[in-house]
Amino acid sequence: MFKRINLEMLIQGLIELSLAIAILFAIESKKINSFVHPKFNGLLLISSIFLIFLSYMSFKSMEKAKHINNIATYFVLAIPLICTFYINDNAFKFSQNIENTSIKISTKNNNKNVDIQKTNKKLYVAKDGKDYIDVNDDMYVKWYYETVFNLEPYKDVEFKFLVRVFKDSSQNEKFIVLGRLGMVCCMADLQPCGFIYKDSGFEKLQNNQWYLVKGKIKDNHDITYNLETLPIMYDVEFERVKKPKDEYVYLR
């Protein structure tokens, strides 16, 4: 004779297993990083392992009567909750000392406090005989703040990097922004890390198009975007490219 199955535990186990598989797939495909910083991938992986273990405990309890509780399950469930108290507080603050410079950038509650002592020392230089500095996605955010707050050493220096076109009604068709969306912790703190572009023909560039650009950067004291005075990019060469697999750049 077949034993009666505890339907509640079966459904619970299926939900836990489904969540674990969804998290693992999101990590493997990197789709999860559209919502959270890659630095949290390890914690998410641990969470999926706990969910798999919980689903095993739930399936194991299917043949038990409803009034028989498996207390061990509740202890296991408490582990990831306890771990949250040990997450570094700095993970939720934008606090970065740029290596080998005196620039400090910190934000709290979306308000920026910047302590800057400008220096003529270059953190980035051209390599492999190139006459420009290549900027990849891994270094983009650090490089961006180095140039924004310490632009003097990079006067007349050309940079080459991947950008998206930002265009909206707030610009009054006077300029566009070339840059990327930068993430510190999660998608809630995404912000444009880019440069004002207003050279002839800028209006022909379409919103959300992607380009590999090479150009120079200079100070800007007049034009604001997203309540910030971004540097200006000029003498730009454009190469149309496909949208990258990962649109965002991260503070690493």
C-alpha positions as CSV (number, residue, x, y, z in Angstrom):
1,M,0.0,0.0,0.0
2,F,1.3,3.5,-0.9
3,K,2.1,5.9,1.9
4,R,0.4,9.2,2.1
5,I,2.5,12.1,0.9
6,N,2.6,15.4,2.8
7,L,1.6,17.7,-0.1
8,E,2.7,20.8,1.8
9,M,6.3,19.5,2.1
10,L,6.3,18.5,-1.5
11,I,5.3,22.0,-2.7
12,Q,7.8,23.6,-0.2
13,G,10.6,21.4,-1.6
14,L,9.8,22.2,-5.2
15,I,9.7,26.0,-4.4
16,E,13.1,25.8,-2.7
17,L,14.7,23.8,-5.4
18,S,13.2,26.1,-8.1
19,L,14.6,29.1,-6.4
20,A,18.1,27.5,-6.1
21,I,18.1,26.6,-9.8
22,A,17.0,30.1,-10.8
23,I,19.8,31.7,-8.7
24,L,22.4,29.3,-10.2
25,F,21.2,30.0,-13.7
26,A,21.2,33.8,-13.1
27,I,24.8,33.6,-11.7
28,E,26.0,31.4,-14.6
29,S,24.4,33.6,-17.3
30,K,25.5,36.8,-15.4
31,K,22.0,38.1,-15.7
32,I,22.0,38.5,-11.9
33,N,24.5,41.3,-12.3
34,S,21.9,43.5,-13.9
35,F,20.5,43.8,-10.4
36,V,23.4,43.4,-8.0
37,H,27.1,43.9,-8.0
38,P,29.3,40.8,-8.9
39,K,30.9,41.0,-5.5
40,F,27.7,39.5,-4.1
41,N,27.8,36.4,-6.4
42,G,29.6,34.3,-3.8
43,L,26.9,35.1,-1.2
44,L,24.2,34.2,-3.7
45,L,25.9,30.9,-4.6
46,I,26.0,30.0,-0.9
47,S,22.3,30.9,-0.6
48,S,21.5,28.6,-3.5
49,I,23.4,25.7,-1.8
50,F,21.4,26.3,1.3
51,L,18.2,26.2,-0.7
52,I,19.1,22.9,-2.3
53,F,19.8,21.5,1.2
54,L,16.5,22.8,2.4
55,S,14.6,21.2,-0.5
56,Y,16.3,17.9,0.3
57,M,15.1,18.2,3.9
58,S,11.6,19.1,2.7
59,F,11.4,16.1,0.3
60,K,12.8,13.8,3.0
61,S,9.9,15.0,5.3
62,M,7.1,14.2,2.7
63,E,6.2,10.9,4.3
64,K,5.9,12.4,7.8
65,A,2.6,13.5,9.2
66,K,1.9,17.2,9.3
67,H,2.1,17.4,13.0
68,I,5.6,16.0,13.1
69,N,8.0,18.9,12.6
70,N,11.6,18.6,11.5
71,I,13.2,21.2,13.8
72,A,16.6,20.9,12.0
73,T,15.1,22.6,9.0
74,Y,14.5,25.8,11.0
75,F,18.1,25.9,12.2
76,V,19.4,25.6,8.7
77,L,17.0,28.3,7.5
78,A,18.4,30.6,10.3
79,I,22.0,30.3,9.0
80,P,21.8,32.7,6.0
81,L,19.8,35.1,8.2
82,I,22.5,35.1,10.8
83,C,25.2,35.6,8.1
84,T,23.5,38.9,7.1
85,F,24.7,40.4,10.4
86,Y,28.3,39.8,9.3
87,I,28.1,41.4,5.9
88,N,30.7,44.2,5.8
89,D,29.0,47.5,6.3
90,N,31.2,49.0,3.6
91,A,29.5,46.8,1.0
92,F,26.6,49.2,1.1
93,K,28.6,52.4,1.0
94,F,30.5,53.9,-1.9
95,S,33.9,54.2,-0.2
96,Q,36.9,54.0,-2.4
97,N,40.5,55.1,-2.0
98,I,41.9,55.2,-5.5
99,E,45.2,53.4,-5.4
100,N,48.4,55.6,-5.5
101,T,46.3,58.8,-5.5
102,S,45.0,61.2,-2.8
103,I,41.5,61.1,-4.2
104,K,38.8,59.9,-1.9
105,I,35.2,59.4,-3.0
106,S,32.5,58.4,-0.6
107,T,28.7,58.5,-0.7
108,K,26.1,58.0,1.9
109,N,22.4,58.2,1.3
110,N,23.2,59.3,-2.3
111,N,25.0,62.4,-1.2
112,K,28.6,62.7,-2.4
113,N,31.4,63.9,-0.2
114,V,34.6,64.3,-2.2
115,D,38.0,65.0,-0.6
116,I,40.3,65.9,-3.5
117,Q,44.0,66.9,-3.5
118,K,45.0,67.2,-7.2
119,T,48.3,65.7,-8.3
120,N,50.2,65.7,-11.5
121,K,50.9,62.0,-11.2
122,K,49.3,59.8,-13.9
123,L,47.7,56.6,-12.7
124,Y,47.0,55.5,-16.3
125,V,49.4,55.5,-19.2
126,A,49.4,54.3,-22.9
127,K,50.8,50.8,-23.4
128,D,52.2,48.7,-26.2
129,G,53.3,51.7,-28.2
130,K,49.8,53.1,-28.6
131,D,49.2,56.9,-28.7
132,Y,46.1,56.5,-26.6
133,I,45.1,54.9,-23.3
134,D,42.8,51.8,-23.5
135,V,40.1,51.7,-20.9
136,N,38.4,48.4,-20.3
137,D,35.2,47.7,-18.4
138,D,37.1,46.4,-15.3
139,M,39.0,49.6,-14.8
140,Y,36.3,52.0,-16.1
141,V,34.8,53.3,-12.8
142,K,38.2,53.9,-11.1
143,W,39.5,55.5,-14.3
144,Y,36.4,57.7,-14.6
145,Y,36.7,59.2,-11.2
146,E,40.5,59.7,-11.7
147,T,39.8,61.7,-14.8
148,V,36.8,63.6,-13.4
149,F,38.6,64.8,-10.2
150,N,42.2,64.8,-11.4
151,L,42.0,65.9,-15.0
152,E,45.1,68.1,-15.2
153,P,47.7,65.2,-15.8
154,Y,45.5,63.9,-18.7
155,K,45.3,67.2,-20.7
156,D,45.5,66.4,-24.4
157,V,45.7,62.7,-23.7
158,E,43.5,60.4,-25.9
159,F,41.4,57.7,-24.4
160,K,39.6,54.8,-26.1
161,F,36.7,53.1,-24.5
162,L,33.2,51.7,-25.0
163,V,30.2,54.0,-24.5
164,R,26.5,54.2,-24.7
165,V,24.7,57.4,-25.9
166,F,22.5,59.0,-23.3
167,K,20.0,61.5,-24.7
168,D,16.8,62.8,-23.1
169,S,14.7,65.9,-22.9
170,S,16.6,67.4,-20.0
171,Q,19.5,68.2,-22.3
172,N,17.3,70.5,-24.5
173,E,19.0,69.1,-27.6
174,K,22.2,71.0,-26.7
175,F,24.4,68.0,-26.0
176,I,24.5,64.3,-25.4
177,V,26.3,62.2,-22.8
178,L,28.8,59.4,-23.8
179,G,29.4,56.9,-21.0
180,R,28.2,53.9,-19.1
181,L,26.0,53.2,-16.2
182,G,28.1,52.5,-13.1
183,M,27.0,50.2,-10.2
184,V,28.4,50.4,-6.7
185,C,26.1,47.9,-4.9
186,C,22.9,47.2,-6.8
187,M,20.7,48.6,-9.6
188,A,19.2,51.1,-7.2
189,D,22.5,53.1,-7.2
190,L,23.1,53.0,-10.9
191,Q,24.3,56.4,-12.2
192,P,25.7,57.6,-15.5
193,C,29.6,57.8,-15.5
194,G,30.1,59.7,-18.7
195,F,31.1,62.9,-20.6
196,I,29.4,65.8,-22.2
197,Y,29.6,65.7,-26.0
198,K,28.5,68.7,-28.1
199,D,30.7,68.7,-31.2
200,S,29.2,69.2,-34.6
201,G,26.9,66.3,-35.6
202,F,26.2,65.2,-32.0
203,E,22.4,65.4,-32.7
204,K,22.7,62.6,-35.3
205,L,23.7,60.1,-32.7
206,Q,20.7,58.1,-31.5
207,N,19.8,57.4,-27.9
208,N,21.1,54.0,-26.5
209,Q,23.4,53.4,-29.5
210,W,26.8,51.8,-28.6
211,Y,30.2,53.1,-29.9
212,L,33.9,52.5,-29.3
213,V,35.2,56.0,-29.0
214,K,38.6,57.6,-29.1
215,G,39.0,61.2,-28.0
216,K,40.2,63.8,-25.5
217,I,38.7,65.1,-22.3
218,K,38.6,68.6,-20.8
219,D,37.1,70.5,-17.9
220,N,33.5,71.7,-18.0
221,H,32.2,74.5,-15.7
222,D,28.9,75.3,-17.4
223,I,26.9,72.3,-18.5
224,T,25.2,70.0,-16.0
225,Y,23.6,66.6,-16.5
226,N,21.8,64.6,-13.8
227,L,22.7,67.5,-11.4
228,E,26.4,67.0,-12.1
229,T,29.0,69.0,-14.0
230,L,30.6,66.3,-16.2
231,P,33.8,66.8,-18.2
232,I,33.6,67.4,-21.9
233,M,34.8,65.0,-24.5
234,Y,36.0,66.4,-27.8
235,D,37.9,65.4,-31.0
236,V,36.0,62.1,-30.9
237,E,36.3,59.2,-33.4
238,F,33.3,56.9,-33.4
239,E,33.1,53.2,-34.3
240,R,29.6,51.7,-34.1
241,V,29.6,48.4,-32.2
242,K,27.0,45.9,-30.9
243,K,25.5,46.2,-27.4
244,P,27.8,44.4,-24.9
245,K,26.6,41.4,-23.0
246,D,26.9,43.3,-19.7
247,E,25.8,46.9,-20.1
248,Y,27.0,48.0,-16.7
249,V,30.5,48.8,-15.2
250,Y,31.2,48.1,-11.6
251,L,33.3,49.6,-8.8
252,R,35.9,46.8,-8.2
